[in-house]
Amino acid sequence: MAAEGKKEIELEIAHVLFIDIVGYSKLLVNQQSERLRPLNEIVSSTNRFA
């Protein structure tokens, strides 16, 4: 698979994972922050992010 195509797939997967948080857009802002914090911690702890 070409590097460009692989990158697009990875970005698509990340987007799907993000929007798959159940009812995220219906939550209050502080509740959204509570749900987003663990996701950000997981992503920032990966080797690829570093």
TAPEVEN-V537159 format. One record per helix or strand of 2 or more residues. SS is the DSSP state (2 for helix, 1 for strand). FROM is the first residue (numbers start at 1). TO is the last residue. If there is no record, write none. Layout:
# TAPEVEN-V537159
ss=(SS;SS)
from=(FROM;FROM)
to=(TO;TO)
This chain:
# TAPEVEN-V537159
ss=(2;2;2)
from=(3;24;29)
to=(19;26;44)
